Amino acid sequence: MSAAARSEKSGLFSLPTLLTGLGIALFGLFVAGYILQTQPGMADLGANLSFVGLNYFLFPLIGGITLRFAQVQPAPQLAAPPAAIDALRAAQATEIQKQVLTDITGRAYFKSKHMADALKRIGLSRRDDELPTLVGYREEADDGIYALVLRFESPRVSRQRWESCLPKLRTFFGRGVAVGLDFLPLPAGAAESELLVELSLKSAAEPA
C-alpha cells in the first residue's frame, strides 16, 4: 500500500474520528434508553441504557473534538510516485527514511508541525513559530536510487542558516542516506523573506 493510500485510510480510523463516533453512539444510547422508558415492560432497560449513555458520552466526545483541533494533517504528496516505488522503497530505503515517511504521512497530535522536534535538534531554530513548515513530499527513483524529497516553506529561517546546518543534516538522518538541499525559485509576488527549500534524502544503495 502506498503512503498516500495509507494516509487516506488512516483518516477513516483516526483517534479523533473514533472517539467522536463513540461519544455520538453513547449519546444515541441515552436517547434510545429514554424512549424505551416510555414502553411497557422496558422501563428498567431504558433507565440503564440512559444512565450509561448520559454519564459516558461526554468524555470521548470532548476528547475527539480536542484531538481534532490539536492534530497536524498528513503532508500532501507533491507528485505521483513512479510505478515501482513501493518495491524500490522496500529494497533500498533505510529505517530512518521509512520512519520519516511514516511520520509525515500520518497525523501528529499536540505538535506545532511535522518534524518540529527534528528541525530543532538540527539547529534551524528553537522556537516553534520560527521553524520551517513542511508543505509536501514526493518519492523519486533517481537513476534507480530511492529518494524522499521534503519541501519546506521557510520564511523565518534564512538560506545561510540552512546551509550552515547542512553538516548536521548529513549526520542526523544516519548512514546510508545522502542529504541534499535545493532552494527553489519563489513564485511571482512572493516576499523576499520567503524561502522554499527541498531537503532530499537519497538512499546510498546500489541502483536497482
BAFI-348083 format. One record per residue (C-alpha): z, y, x. Coordinates in steps of 0.02 Angstrom, whole numbers, padded with zeros to 5 digits, always signed. Example, Ala and Ser with C-alpha at 12.3 -4.5 7.8 and 13.67 -1.06 7.14 Angstrom:
<nodes>
<<+00390,-00225,+00615>>
<<+00357,-00053,+00684>>
</nodes>
This chain:
<nodes>
<<+00000,+00000,+00000>>
<<-00049,+00171,+00068>>
<<+00078,+00308,+00098>>
<<+00007,+00412,-00044>>
<<+00020,+00265,-00165>>
<<+00199,+00231,-00111>>
<<+00242,+00413,-00141>>
<<+00165,+00412,-00315>>
<<+00256,+00251,-00360>>
<<+00422,+00315,-00294>>
<<+00410,+00462,-00413>>
<<+00424,+00344,-00561>>
<<+00581,+00263,-00491>>
<<+00662,+00410,-00402>>
<<+00850,+00429,-00415>>
<<+00843,+00590,-00519>>
<<+00725,+00505,-00643>>
<<+00834,+00350,-00657>>
<<+00995,+00449,-00679>>
<<+00919,+00568,-00806>>
<<+00846,+00420,-00902>>
<<+01015,+00333,-00902>>
<<+01100,+00490,-00967>>
<<+00973,+00509,-01107>>
<<+00989,+00324,-01151>>
<<+01178,+00338,-01162>>
<<+01164,+00491,-01273>>
<<+01045,+00391,-01382>>
<<+01179,+00256,-01389>>
<<+01302,+00385,-01452>>
<<+01181,+00441,-01588>>
<<+01144,+00261,-01639>>
<<+01330,+00222,-01646>>
<<+01362,+00375,-01753>>
<<+01230,+00318,-01876>>
<<+01295,+00140,-01878>>
<<+01468,+00201,-01926>>
<<+01397,+00251,-02095>>
<<+01331,+00075,-02130>>
<<+01438,-00055,-02220>>
<<+01520,-00178,-02100>>
<<+01457,-00086,-01946>>
<<+01593,+00044,-01928>>
<<+01683,-00039,-01782>>
<<+01525,-00075,-01684>>
<<+01461,+00101,-01716>>
<<+01626,+00177,-01660>>
<<+01623,+00077,-01498>>
<<+01444,+00125,-01460>>
<<+01478,+00307,-01497>>
<<+01630,+00305,-01384>>
<<+01533,+00232,-01238>>
<<+01384,+00347,-01261>>
<<+01485,+00506,-01285>>
<<+01601,+00475,-01137>>
<<+01473,+00420,-01009>>
<<+01308,+00506,-01045>>
<<+01354,+00672,-00963>>
<<+01388,+00610,-00786>>
<<+01218,+00528,-00749>>
<<+01127,+00666,-00844>>
<<+01206,+00806,-00741>>
<<+01184,+00703,-00581>>
<<+01000,+00675,-00617>>
<<+00968,+00858,-00655>>
<<+01063,+00913,-00499>>
<<+00965,+00796,-00387>>
<<+00802,+00851,-00465>>
<<+00835,+01032,-00415>>
<<+00903,+00980,-00244>>
<<+00755,+00874,-00190>>
<<+00613,+00909,-00070>>
<<+00450,+00839,-00136>>
<<+00343,+00720,-00031>>
<<+00223,+00808,+00086>>
<<+00044,+00813,+00019>>
<<-00096,+00718,+00103>>
<<-00219,+00841,+00180>>
<<-00367,+00722,+00187>>
<<-00412,+00547,+00132>>
<<-00374,+00424,+00273>>
<<-00503,+00305,+00348>>
<<-00528,+00145,+00250>>
<<-00440,+00032,+00377>>
<<-00295,+00149,+00413>>
<<-00162,+00029,+00347>>
<<-00215,-00107,+00469>>
<<-00229,+00017,+00612>>
<<-00056,+00087,+00575>>
<<+00019,-00086,+00568>>
<<-00061,-00135,+00734>>
<<-00033,+00025,+00835>>
<<+00096,+00142,+00761>>
<<+00268,+00147,+00842>>
<<+00426,+00130,+00740>>
<<+00456,+00317,+00757>>
<<+00282,+00358,+00691>>
<<+00311,+00242,+00544>>
<<+00482,+00318,+00511>>
<<+00413,+00495,+00514>>
<<+00277,+00444,+00390>>
<<+00405,+00360,+00276>>
<<+00519,+00512,+00281>>
<<+00387,+00643,+00241>>
<<+00307,+00541,+00102>>
<<+00475,+00512,+00018>>
<<+00592,+00629,-00073>>
<<+00732,+00711,+00026>>
<<+00892,+00768,-00058>>
<<+01007,+00913,-00012>>
<<+00895,+00967,+00133>>
<<+00807,+01132,+00155>>
<<+00642,+01050,+00202>>
<<+00564,+00893,+00278>>
<<+00606,+00860,+00461>>
<<+00734,+01002,+00465>>
<<+00855,+00904,+00575>>
<<+00717,+00851,+00696>>
<<+00649,+01029,+00713>>
<<+00824,+01092,+00750>>
<<+00853,+00959,+00882>>
<<+00687,+01000,+00963>>
<<+00748,+01179,+00978>>
<<+00624,+01276,+00870>>
<<+00768,+01360,+00777>>
<<+00947,+01329,+00722>>
<<+00928,+01419,+00556>>
<<+00855,+01334,+00403>>
<<+00769,+01492,+00343>>
<<+00676,+01510,+00509>>
<<+00616,+01331,+00526>>
<<+00431,+01292,+00504>>
<<+00385,+01214,+00338>>
<<+00287,+01051,+00330>>
<<+00141,+01084,+00214>>
<<+00046,+00921,+00232>>
<<-00006,+00774,+00340>>
<<-00154,+00663,+00374>>
<<-00183,+00497,+00461>>
<<-00330,+00477,+00577>>
<<-00421,+00347,+00679>>
<<-00462,+00447,+00836>>
<<-00586,+00340,+00934>>
<<-00498,+00185,+00871>>
<<-00323,+00255,+00902>>
<<-00199,+00285,+00762>>
<<-00139,+00465,+00745>>
<<-00020,+00550,+00624>>
<<-00051,+00737,+00609>>
<<+00081,+00853,+00534>>
<<+00036,+01030,+00479>>
<<+00168,+01166,+00476>>
<<+00174,+01345,+00416>>
<<+00273,+01438,+00547>>
<<+00296,+01622,+00501>>
<<+00458,+01643,+00598>>
<<+00430,+01532,+00750>>
<<+00301,+01600,+00871>>
<<+00163,+01510,+00963>>
<<+00257,+01541,+01126>>
<<+00411,+01456,+01054>>
<<+00311,+01304,+01001>>
<<+00231,+01292,+01173>>
<<+00398,+01309,+01262>>
<<+00464,+01162,+01158>>
<<+00313,+01051,+01197>>
<<+00401,+00955,+01340>>
<<+00543,+00911,+01221>>
<<+00420,+00865,+01084>>
<<+00337,+00743,+01204>>
<<+00501,+00651,+01233>>
<<+00575,+00670,+01059>>
<<+00453,+00552,+00974>>
<<+00480,+00414,+01100>>
<<+00373,+00312,+01217>>
<<+00202,+00258,+01160>>
<<+00165,+00423,+01071>>
<<+00055,+00560,+01142>>
<<+00105,+00728,+01067>>
<<-00017,+00871,+01047>>
<<-00012,+01047,+00973>>
<<-00155,+01137,+00889>>
<<-00146,+01315,+00822>>
<<-00263,+01337,+00676>>
<<-00360,+01495,+00631>>
<<-00274,+01596,+00497>>
<<-00359,+01623,+00329>>
<<-00428,+01795,+00290>>
<<-00294,+01917,+00238>>
<<-00151,+01820,+00319>>
<<-00014,+01920,+00404>>
<<-00013,+01921,+00594>>
<<+00160,+01842,+00595>>
<<+00096,+01688,+00502>>
<<+00055,+01535,+00603>>
<<-00024,+01368,+00558>>
<<+00021,+01229,+00679>>
<<-00036,+01049,+00685>>
<<+00075,+00927,+00776>>
<<-00020,+00770,+00824>>
<<+00072,+00606,+00855>>
<<-00057,+00490,+00932>>
<<-00024,+00309,+00975>>
<<-00042,+00259,+01156>>
<<-00108,+00087,+01107>>
<<-00275,+00017,+01160>>
<<-00421,+00064,+01046>>
<<-00450,-00056,+00902>>
</nodes>
